[in-house]
Amino acid sequence: MAQTIFAGVSPASYATLGLSLVLGFVACWTLIPVIRRVAKPRGSEFHHTHKTPVPRFGGVALAAAFALVASLAFVTAPQALLNWHSQLLIVASSLAMFGLGFWDDLKPIGAKKKLLGQIVIASLVYAGGIQIELIKNPFTNADHALGALSFLATVGWLVALTNLINIIDGIDGLAGGVSLMLMCLLATVGMGVQAGFSMLLAAGMAGALLGFLAYNLPPAKIYMGDGGAYFLGFLIGILSIVNSHKGSVAAALIAPLFALALPIVDVTFAVLRRGLKGLPIFRPDRKHIHHRLIDAGLSRGRTVLVLYVVSLLCLFLAFAVFWSQGRLLSLLLGFLFLILVVAAHSFGFTKEWFLGANPANRSLVFRKETRYALTLSQWLEMEAERRECVFELWQDYQFLVRKLGFSEVKLALPDGSNVWRSVGPEVGLGPVHQARHEMGKDTTIEFAAYEGVLPRALFELLAELAAEAWQKAALRWQQFHESSVKFHSISSDTSHFRKIARRYEPVRQAWWLPKRDFRPEST
C-alpha cells in the first residue's frame, strides 16, 4: 500500500516538496525574532504556566510562512491552475481564520463572537464547494451519502478542529508539536491523492512549525496565540477534507482523529468537567492533562516529552489507518484504547474516575456555587475601574473570598504581601485545605479553608475561580490606570485610601487561632 501511495510522486515533486519545507522553516524561523522585538507581551493568562508575560503573536510568522508556501504551490503544483478556485478558497479561508484569532490576540472579543466567526468562515468554505459529501463505512466498505447533513458535517468538522488545537495550547510546545505531527500525516495523505497543492502546503507548514518550535519549546520565548492555533486547526481540518475522495474518505478523515486522540480525550473530559461544574464550555482551566502532570511534579520540558511520546504512538496508528485504507480500523481502535488506558493509569488519572459516590448531587452543588463565584468575579472586575489604588481592590477582594467561605487568603505582589483572615469559631470545622496559585512574576495567591465549610473538591474549584477573579480584576485595573499592580500603586492624590494604604499592616494573628504554614508579612 505504501508503494502505491508514493508511486505517483516524481523526483521533481520530491524536490518541490523539500523546497516547500525549507521555505516554510526559513520564513518562520527568521520572522519570529523580528516579531519578538516589536510585539508587546500581553499579561499572562491564568491557565498558562509561565510566570512572566510571553508574546502571543507567533501565529503571524506561521501565517506569513503559509502565504509564501502557498505562492510556491500555486506556481509548481500541477493541479493548481485547474482547481485554482478551490486552492484560493483554502488559502483565503485559512488566513481569514487566522485573522479572527489574531483579532482576539490584540483585543479579546468574547467566546460567542469567535464561535460565530468560525461558523461563518466554515460555512463559506462549504458554499465554495469544499465539503464532506459521503462517508465510507470501513467495516462494510459501503458508501453513505450525507445529503442535507453534509453542511453540518463540514462546518462541525472545521469548527471542531479549529478549537481543538486552541484548547491544547496551554503549555510550551504542545500545540506546535501535535500540529507538526498532523502536517506530516497530511503531507503523506496528499501524496496518496496526488502530489499537488495540499501536499506542498502541508510540507511547507511542517517546516514552518519546526522553525516555530525552535522558539516555543520550554521555556517558550513566544506563543502562537489564538491566531496561530485557529489557523493551524482550521488548516488541518480543511486539508483533511480536500485529501479525502471516494476511495479513501474514511481513511483520510479518520487518520487525523487517531493522531489527535490524546487532545480529543483531554478536551472531552474538559467539556464534561466544566459542564458538571456549571462552568462555561470554552473557559480555560488548569485541569488539562499537561497541568496535572506539572502538578504531579514534572517539569514543563518533561511534561511535553511525555505527551509527545503518547502522541507519536497515536500518529503511528494514524499512518496505519491510512495505509490500510481503514480495513484494520477495529484492530487499530483496540490498540488506541489500550495506549490511552495505559497512559491514563501511568499518569494516575484512573483513580479519580472512581471517586465520588453521588456525582449527580455533587454536580448540583458545584453548579450552584460556580454561578455564585462567577457572579462575584464579574462584580470584582467591574469594580476594578472604580478603584483608585490596588489596596482598594484588595479590600473588595476580601469581601469576595469571605462570601465564598475561605478562612484565610494571602496575596503576594511585587512590593509585598497582605493576608486576610476570617474571625470566628473553628471548633469542629475539621482539617484545613490549602492551595497556591502563581499568576505571573512575583505574584502569588494562597487560600485556606476548613473541611467543614468547603469540602476538598469544592475548595479546589472555588480556589481556582477566586484566583482567576483576582487576576482578571488586577489586569482590568492595570489596563484602565496604565500602572503596575502593587499595593502602593495609587493613581490619585485625592484617594481616601492613600494614608491607609501607606500605614496598612496585615491582620495580626489572633492568639487563639492555630499556627499555619503561611504567616502575615509586612508590606
N, C-alpha and C positions, 0 to 999 in steps of 0.2 A: 504493500500500500504506500509506503514512504517513497519508493522508487517511482510510483505513478504520480504522486504529488509533485515531485521535483522534476519530472520528465519534461514539463513544458517550459522550464526555466533555462534560457540560453546563457552562455558565458557573458554576453553583453548585458543581460539582465542582472547577473550577479555583480557586474561592475557598477551598474547604476544603483543597485541595492547598497553596495558598500559606500558609494558616493553619498547617497541619502543619509546613511548612518553617520558618516563623518561630518557632513554638513550640519546635521542636527546637533551633534555633540559640540562642534566648534562654535556654532551660533549661540547656544545656551551657555556654554562654559565661559565665553568671553563677555556676554551681556550681563551676567549676574554681578560681577564686581562693580560695573557701572551702576546698576540698579541699587546695590547696597550703599553706594556713595550718595546717591540723590534721594533715596527713599527715607521717609520719616517713620520710624517704628511706631506702631500703634500699641497701646497698653496690652500687657499680657492677658490673654483670655483665661477664664477660670479653669477650663478643662485642660489647658496646655501645661506642660511640666517644666517650662522654663521660668527661671526667677527674674530674668531681665528681658525687656522687650526685644523682639526679633522682627525685622522687616517681613511683611507678608505679601510682597509683590513678585515672588519668584515666578508666578504664572505669566507675567509679562514676557520673561525670557522664553518660556515654553511656547507661548503663542507666537512670538516673533520667529522662533526656530521653525514652528509649524508652517508659517507663511512662506518661509524660504524653501522648505522641503516641498510644499505644495506647488510652488512655482517650478521647481525642478521636475516634479512628477508630471505637470502639465506638458512640459517640453519633451520628456523622454518616454512616458508611458505609452504603449501602443494603442490603448483604447481611449486615451484622454480626449482626443478630438471627436471620436464617435459618440461618446457619452458625456460631452462637456457640461451639459446642464446638470447631470447628477453629480459630477465631480465638483462643480461650482457650488451646488447645494451643500455638499459635505463640508467644504471649506467655510462657506458663509455661515452656516448654522453653528458650526463648532466655534467660530470666532464670536458669534452672537452670544453663545452660552458663556464664553469667557468674559465678554463684556458685562453680562448680567452679574457674574460673580465678582468681577473687578469693581463694579459699582458698589457692591456691598462691602468690599475691602476698603474703599475710600470713605464710604458713609453708610452705616448699616441701614437696610431698607425693610427689614422685617421678614419673617419666615413665610407669611402668606403671600406677600408680593413676589418673593423669589419663586415660590412654587407656581404661582400664576404665570410668571415669565417663562419658567421651564416648560409648562404645558403649552404655552403659545408657540415657542420655538419648535417643540416636538411636533405640534400639530402642523406647522408649516412644512416640516420635513415630510410628514405623511402626505400632505397635499402636493408636494413636489414629486411624489412617486416612489420614495424610498419607504417600503412597507414590509411588514411581516404578513404575508398573504396566506401561507399554508404551513402546516407542521407535519413532519413525517414521524409517525409512531415507530420508534426504534425496536419495539417488541414485536409488532405485527408487520412492519415495513409498509404500512399503508399511509397514504397522503390524506390529510384532512384540511379542506378549505375553511378559513376562518370567517369569510363573509363579512358581516357587519362588525364582528369582533376584531377585525383587522386593525381598526383605528385604535381601540382600547389596548390591544396587544402592543402596537407600535409605540404609542405615547407612553404607556405604562413601562415598557422596557427602557426607553430612553430616559425617562424621569428617574426610574429606579437606579439605573447605573450611574446617572449624574450624581445623585445624592449618596450613593454607596461609597464612592471614593472620597467624597467630602466628609462623611461621618468618621471614616477611619483615619483621617488626617489629624490625629491628636498627639502623635509622638514623632520625633525626628526620624525621617527616612522611611516610615512605614508605607504611607500612601504612594510615595515615589517608587519604592521598591516593588510593591504589588503591581503598580501600573506598568513598570518596566517588564515584569513577567508577562502581563497581558499583551503588551505590544509585541513581544517575541512570539507569543502564540498567534496573534493576529497576522503577523508577517508570514508565518508558516501557512496559516489558513489562506492568506492571499495568494501564496504560490499555488495552492491546490486549486483555487478558482482559475487564475491565470496571472502570470507575473505582470501586474499592472499597477494602476493608480493606488489602490488601497494597500497593496504590499509595500510600495515605496513610502506611503505616509506612515505606516506602522513602523517600518525600519528607521525612518528619519526620527520619529518620536522616541524610539528606543535609544537612539544616540543622544537626543536632547535630554532624556531622563538620566542617562549616565552622567552628562555634564551637570545636571541639576543636583544629583545625589552627591557630587563632589563637595557641595556646599550645604547639603541638607542632612547628611548623616550625623549622628550625635558627636559633639554638640552642634546643633544646626546653626548656621550663620544666616539662613534665610528660609522662609516658609513659602509654599506655593500659594497660600491663601485660598479663598473661595473661588477666585478667578481661575487659578490653575486646577483646583480639584474639580470644579464643574466642567471645565474644558476637557480634562482627561477622561472623566467618567462618561461624558456625552460622546466623545470621540470613540471610546471603546464600544459603546452601545451602537453607534451608527455604522462603524466598520464591521461589527458582528452581523448586522442586517445585510449590508452590502455583500459580504462574503458568503452569505447563505444563498443557496439556489435549490432547485427542485431535488437534486440528488443528495444533498448533504445538509439540508436546512436544520435537521435535528442535531447533527454533529457540530455545525458552525455556531449554533446558539447555545447548546448545552455545554460545549467545551469551556467557554468563558465562565459559566456558572461553577464548574468544577474548580477552575483556577481561583475563583473568588469565594470558595466555600468558607474559609475562615472568616472573612469580613461579613459574609451573609449571615452566618451563625451569630456572630457578635452583634450585628445590627438587629437581628430577630429577637435576641434576648433583651437588647436595649429597648426595643419597642414594647415588648411585654412588660419589662420592668417599669418603664415610665407610665404605661397605661394602668398597671395595677396600683401605682402610687399616685395617680392623678396628675402626673407631670405632662407638659406639652411634649408631643412625639419628637419634635425637632430640637428640643432643648438639650444642649450638650451636658454631659456629666462626667464624673470620674469613676465610673464603674465599668468601663470597657476592659477588654482583656489586657491591653497594654498597661492600663492604670493598675489593675490588680497585680500584675507581675511586678511592677515597680513597688507597690505597697508591700509585696512579699519580700522585698529586699534586693531585687535585681536592679542593676544599673540600666540606664536608657539604652546603652550600646548592647548589653547582653539581652535585654528585652527584645530589641529589634532583631537581633540574630536568631533568637528562639522562634519568633514569628516568621522570619524568612525561611527557616528550615521547614516549618509546617506548611507554609505557602508553596515552597518548591515541591514538596511531596504532592500537594494538590495539583500543581502545574503539570507534573509528570502524568498524573491521571487524566488531566485535560488533553494532553497530547495523545494519550491512548484512546480517548473518546473520539478524537478527530480522525486519527489514523485508522481506527476500526469502523469509522462511519456510524458509530453508535451501536454496533452489533453486540459489543461487550458491555453495554450500559449496566445491566443488572449486576454483573460481577464487579465492575468498577465502582458502582454505588456502594456495594458492600465494603470494598477496600476504603472508600472515602469515609464511610460511617465509622469504620474501625480506627482510622487515623484520628478523626475528631474526638472519639471517645477516649482513646489512649492519651491524646494531648490534654483533654479536659481533666482526666484523672491525674496526670502528671502535674498540671497546674494547681490541683487542689480544688477545682470548681465543683466536682460532683458531690462533695459533702453538703454544699449549700442547696442542692436540688431537693434534698430530703428533709431540710429543716422547716419548721413551721407546721403545727398541727392543723391549723384552720386558716389557710391563706385567704379565703374569701372574706372572713370577718376582719382579718388584719388589713386587707386591701381597703375596706370601707373606712377604717380608722385612718389609714395613711392618706387616702384621698381627701378626707375632711381636713386633716392637719396640713396637708400640702397646699390646699386652696387658701387656708388661713395664712400660712407663711408667705405664699406668693403675693397675697394682698398687702401684707405688711411690707414686703420688699418693694412693691410698686410705690407705696406711700413714702418709704425712705428715699427712694430715688428721686421722687418729685420734691421732697424736702431739701435735697442737696443744693438746688439752685437758690433756695431761700435762706440758706445758712451762710453767714459771712466768714466763718472760720471752721476749720476741721473739728475743733473742740465742740462746737455747737452740734455738728453732725454726730459726733461721738455720744453726746447726750441723748439725741434722738435714737441712736442705735441701742442704747441701754434699755429704752422702752421696748424695742422690738425683741431683744433677747429675753427680757423679763416675761413678756407675753408668751413666748414660745416654751418657757419652762426651764430655762437653763439656770444653774445655780452660780456659775462663775464664768466670766469671759475676760480674756486678756488680749489686748490689741497692741502689737508692736509695730511702730512706724520708724522711719529713718532717724527721727530726732528723739526717740524714747518710746516708752510703753505705759499703758494705763490698764487698770484692772477694775472691772465692775463685779460686785459680789452681792448676791441677794442676802437679805437678813430675815431669818425665820427659823422655825424649829427643824431639826434634822433627825430627830429620833425616829427610828423605824422606817426611814426612807431607803435603806439598802445601800449597796456599794455605789461608788462614783464612777461614771463613764467619762472618758476624756478623749478629745480629738484635736488634731492640729492641722491647719491648712496654711500652705505657703502661697502667697499671692503676688510675687514679684520680689525684687531686690529689697532686702531689709524690711519686708512687710510680712508678718505672720499673724494669725489669729487662732486662739486656743479656746476650747469650750469644755465645760464640765457640767454634768447633770446627774441627779440621783436616779437610780434604777426605779425607785418607787414613783417617780414623776415621769421620767422618759425611759421606757424600755430600750434596750441596746439598739435594735433595728430602727426604731423611731428616732432615737437620739442621733444616729449616724445620718439619717435623712435630713433632719432639721438642722444639724450642724452644717451640712453641705449647703443647704438653702440659705442659712444665715450668713455663711462665709461669702457666698455669691452675692447676697444682698448688699453686704458692705462694699465689695469690690465694685459693683455697678454704681452704687451711690458715690463712692470716692472718685471713680472715673468721671461721673457726671459733674461733680464739684470741680474737679481739676480742669475739665474742658470749659466749664462756664466761667471760672475765675482765672483761668490761664496761670495757675500757680501749682506748685508741688504740694502733695498731700502730706502735711506734717501737722502735729498738734499745735504748733506755734505759728502756723501759716495763717495770718489774719489779713483779710483783704480790705478792711475798712478801719479807720481810726475811731469811728463812732460806734463800733461794735460793743454792745454792753457786756460781752463775754471776754473782752480784751484783758481786763485786770484779773478776772477769774482764771483765765487760761494761763496767765503768767505765773500765778502763785498756786496753781492747782497741784494737788498731790493725790496719788491714788488712794482708794478707800483702804483704811487701815484694817489689818486683820484683827477681828474680834477675838478676845481671849478664849471664848467658848467654842470657836469653830476649829475643826480638826486641821492639822497641818497637811498641805498638799505639795505636789511636785513643783508647781509654778507659783511664785510669790509676787506680790506687787512690787513694782520697781519705780523709782523716781524718774520724772521726766527731765 
